[in-house]
Every structure is written in C-alpha cells, then in structure tokens.
Amino acid sequence: MATALYPLPPDDAQRRELHDEVHARPPAKLQLPALVTFVAVLNAGVSRTQEGLHLRQLPGQADLPLESLEANFLRLRLPGYTLKWERHTEFTRYSVVQTLDSAQSVRDPGAVAATIAVSTDWLRGIPGTTVAAVQLAMVHGDLDHPHANLELAQSWLGGTEVVGSALGFGHSAAYTEFKIGNDGFERVLVLAPVSASEARAGRISQRILELETYRLMALRGLPVAKALAPELGLAENALAEITARLEHKTASDQELLDQLVALAAKVERHIAEHSYRFAATQAYHALVVQRIADLREKVIPGMQTMGEFMQRRLSPAMATVAATSQRMVSLSERVSRTSALLRTRVDIATELQNQQLLEKLTRGQELQLRLQATVEGLSIAAISYYVVSLWLYATKALIAAGVPLNLEISVGLAVPLTLWGVWRITRGVQATLQGK
C-alpha cells in the first residue's frame, strides 16, 4: 500500500502564511567593505502602487510587477548594488547595499557620498516623509587597535563626539555620533575582522539600522505628550473646580452635569486621538530595548556604548510618554467617579421629590375618601328622603281608600327602616365593586 505524500489533516488557511513570517524579511549578506544607504519614510497616505511606480524608475525595473509588493518585502538585484524594500504599518524602508573601494575610503565621506549607487533625484523622490536616513559603512579592521579605529571613525563621522562599543563576543565594533549631517544622513561605521562572515555582517547592519529606526519611531510620541500636557493640566484644574462646587453645593446639578459632560468628551477625544500613538511608542521602545540586547555590546575603554547613550536620552522621553498616557486614563477615571457622585446626588434629590409627591398624593386620597364618605352619607339621606316621600304618598292613598292607617306613625316608622335599607344596599354595592 502506497504511503500518502502528505499524511496530515488539511492545512489551516493561515498555516503557510504564519509559518513563513519568520522568513519574511531575511537579512542581506554583506561582502565587506560595503556601504548601506538606508532611508525610512512615513507611509501615511502612500500606497504600494505609488511605491511600486517609484521602484520602476530604477534601471531595468520598468516592468516590475506591482503584485510583487503585496508581500511587504522585495529585494532587487541591480548592476553594482542591491536594493531592499520593506513596508511596515507606519513606515517603509529602503536599503541600498553596494561595495566600497577599500576600508580607507571612509576617510573621505564626501567622495563616498558621490558614489552612492542610486541617484539623488531617485532618493529625493521616494514617496513619503523621511523619518530616518543612515549611511552605514562596514569595513575590515583590527579590533586590537582601538585608537586607530577611533581615528578612522572620526574621519567617517566628521566629528569627535563618538559613541561606540564592541559587539557580541568581540566579533566587531560600531561607532556613531547619532547626529544628522548636512546631507540629511546619520553615519555609522562598523569594523569587523576579515574572518567575519557575510551573514553576520548582514545581521549586524540590520540590527543597527532597525535600532535607529525604532528609536525615532518611539520618539514620535514625545512631541504629542508635550503638546498634550497643558491640555491635561487645564482639564485637571477644571475637574478640581467642578468637584469643589459639587462638594459645597455652589452650583445647580444641571450646570455641573453640563460641565462634566463637556469635560468628559474632551478627555475621551484626547484618548481617542492619541492612545494609538502612545501604545505604538511603547511597542517601538520595546523593540529598541530588544535590538540593543541583540547587539550584546561590550565597553570600549574610554567610550560610551550606543545602548548607554540611547537609553540615557530615550528613557526620560519614554517615561514622559508613559506618564502622559497614564495621566489621560487617570483623568478619565476621575471624571467618571465625579460623574457617579453627581448622579448619586441627583438620584437622591429625585427620590426626595418622588417621596414628597407621594405624600401629596396620599393626602389627596385621604381627602377624597373623606369627601366620598360625606357624599355617600348625603346620598343615603337624599335617597331615604325620596323613598319616605313616596311612602308618604302611598300611605295617603291607602288612607283615602279606607285603609285604617295613622299617617304620622306609618311615616315615622318608615324613616329608620328606609335609612337602614338604603345604607345596606349602598354597602352591598361598594362590596361588590371592591370585590371586582
């Protein structure tokens, strides 16, 4: 009996997609010396079609199928360089990888910039707005000569305030200034021994570039938090004033309710507008921390590591964003509690009004019962009067007919009997109605 080639139940619809996600963005292999020109742009309002049309402007890519961009990752091999396109939720990354003439070429950054494989017009025309731009040079170097490496890094970076660290178990070293140059690019220099593999070089470059991208994306929440701080301060003061007026009963419930509703709407609008940005900031910051851990930095004597430099400046910003986010949530909760207090007071006032209304209704019913009893008594007397009057006429007729009756005695006896009979009949009717 033949064995089935696929002896498993049918695949879940997303099995392949989820399985292949780990391979969705493989790092490039870099042959040193190499130059990576990296640009990350915000893609809000930019479609894949626009990005695909821009990629078609590259040499030999006029027939690039736009369907190839649906996977959010594309690597193009072009004459003398490769270009990697990656689309993320909020930004798109372009990485141009090309070889350098020699390790010593980084001593002349201007000459290196003139050799960028793609044209400046193509870079300038990338759809979106720039959030990060880095020129990363990876060259061979002897890690046992830190002073010579520092001098080379200063030449590439164009300054003296260099931040650097050894990576991993001493397999490479990275240097940067975290400054934007006159051409709009940050610069990073990575030195690796001749024995460094192309795959390791690719992973190092990817981690460093992701680190800088995620750092800048995380910081996008800071201006929002700073701009929101005065608004939250005014809202907190307004809530304190409303609470004080609620405590001292210096305003009507309707007035306080209108103010609370307006304040709650304002706070909820802030939460709706900025909660995503703050949540994204925390997510990007977590990625920054992870990338720093992945680099496994070691201290170069006399130099601050990239992780220390970044966290010392990034941590206060992230704390500000987290505090602002918590401040919004806390303010919303306090507005809700104040609203609950006001509703309680309104409910108590309403119950008192209902109680007073019930008391008035009770008194009215008592008066109505008394009036009804009076009317019933008068009705019995009136009915009895008419019955006795009829008996009087009947007695007179009987006397005229020769019946021996005493008019006064007959009528006098009829009065109490009539009153009693009418009363009994009235009570019977009331009992019957009440029984229904």
C-alpha positions, 0 to 999 in steps of 0.5 A: 500500500502506497504511503500518502505524500502528505499524511496530515489533516488539511492545512489551516488557511493561515498555516503557510502564511504564519509559518513563513513570517519568520522568513519574511524579511531575511537579512542581506549578506554583506561582502565587506567593505560595503556601504548601506544607504538606508532611508525610512519614510512615513507611509501615511497616505502612500500606497504600494502602487505609488511605491511600486511606480517609484521602484520602476524608475530604477534601471531595468525595473520598468516592468516590475510587477506591482503584485510583487509588493503585496508581500511587504518585502522585495529585494532587487538585484541591480548592476553594482548594488542591491536594493531592499524594500520593506513596508511596515504599518507606519513606515517603509524602508529602503536599503541600498547595499553596494561595495566600497573601494577599500576600508580607507575610503571612509576617510573621505565621506564626501567622495563616498557620498558621490558614489552612492549607487542610486541617484539623488533625484531617485532618493529625493523622490521616494514617496513619503516623509523621511523619518530616518536616513543612515549611511552605514559603512562596514569595513575590515579592521583590527579590533586590537587597535582601538585608537586607530579605529577611533581615528578612522571613525572620526574621519567617517563621522566628521566629528569627535563626539563618538559613541561606540562599543564592541559587539557580541563576543568581540566579533566587531565594533560600531561607532556613531555620533547619532547626529544628522549631517548636512546631507540629511544622513546619520553615519555609522561605521562598523569594523569587523575582522576579515574572518567575519562572515557575510551573514553576520555582517548582514545581521549586524547592519540590520540590527543597527539600522532597525535600532535607529529606526525604532528609536525615532519611531518611539520618539514620535510620541514625545512631541504629542505628550508635550503638546498634550500636557497643558491640555491635561493640566487645564482639564485637571484644574477644571475637574478640581473646580467642578468637584469643589462646587459639587462638594459645597453645593455652589452650583445647580446639578444641571450646570455641573452635569453640563460641565462634566459632560463637556469635560468628559468628551474632551478627555475621551477625544484626547484618548481617542486621538492619541492612545494609538500613538502612545501604545505604538511608542511603547511597542517601538521602545520595546523593540529598541530595548530588544535590538540593543540586547541583540547587539550584546555590546561590550565597553570600549575603554574610554567610550560610551556604548550606543545602548548607554547613550540611547537609553540615557536620552530615550528613557526620560522621553519614554517615561514622559510618554508613559506618564502622559498616557497614564495621566489621560486614563487617570483623568478619565477615571476621575471624571467618571467617579465625579460623574457617579457622585453627581448622579448619586446626588441627583438620584437622591434629590429625585427620590426626595421629590418622588417621596414628597409627591407621594405624600401629596398624593396620599393626602389627596386620597385621604381627602377624597375618601373623606369627601366620598364618605360625606357624599355617600352619607348625603346620598343615603339621606337624599335617597331615604328622603325620596323613598319616605316621600313616596311612602308618604304618598302611598300611605295617603292613598291607602288612607283615602281608600279606607285603609285604617292607617295613622299617617304620622306613625306609618311615616315615622316608622318608615324613616329608620327602616328606609335609612337602614335599607338604603345604607345596606344596599349602598354597602352591598354595592361598594362590596361588590365593586371592591370585590371586582 
